[in-house]
Amino acid sequence: MATVKELKATTRSSSGKGAARAVRRAGRVPGVIYGNNQPPVTISVDDAELRQRILAGRFLTTIYDIDLEGKKHRVIPRDFHLDPVRDFPIHVDFMRLGEGATIRVSVPLHIQNAESAPGVKRGGTVNIVTHTLDLECSVDNIPQFIEADVGSLEISHSLHLSDVKLPTGVKSLSREDATLVTIVPPSGYAEEQKAAATAAAGGAAAAPGAPAAGAAAAPAAAPAAGAKAPAGGGDKKK
């Protein structure tokens, strides 16, 4: 079951840009709770606490019980906006969660066993094509991350979504053949492979007309049939 964290908030009596600026000057961040067929509620949360939750990671996949002046609202953060210059939160949106609700979330991809991959040992580099996966699951079954094991990948090989095992009850919203990770060859790898293939092809070709090694020499020609043997020892005396 997903871990539920606590977050305190107060109700904002007014909305609009002027009211939001006043909230920020008071050290708080304006926000809103919406969804589950209920009217939206404008709120504010402590700036320092919200920053800490965002910087801790997995903010958008964490379920919160917002304590709004004594009443609990079970929510999940759906979006937050940062100041473009000073990079601190200036607004946050929360969606209410009904009991047994199913939601869509983006979950980070964690790479496993990269150092033991044959392609990496031969000089290749792990290239993460997809850093997050879009999933559909119940609010009580949100995975913190999805593991991708690349320990068997060779150079130029890839890991696809169909190679990854998702938790029970979790459905991917991407194509099964979507590429997640590839092993990129090192510099000069293609030239080395081409040169090796050329050398192997050249060595396998036999030279035409060349005698086999170790072949015996051809025998001398035999004398013609009926030929007389040469006289030996000189002329005979009469």
Secondary structure, DSSP 8 states (H G I E B T S, - for coil): ---EEEEEEEE-S--SHHHHHHHHHTTEEEEEEEETTEEEEEEEEEHHHHHHHHHTS-GGG-EEEEEETTEEEEEEEEEEEE-TTT--EEEEEEEE--TT-EEEEEEEEEEESGGG-HHHHTT-EEEES-SEEEEEEETT---S-EEEE-TT--TT-EEEGGGS---TT-EESS-TT-EEEEEE--TTHHHHHHHHHHHHHHHHS--TT---TT----------TT------SS----
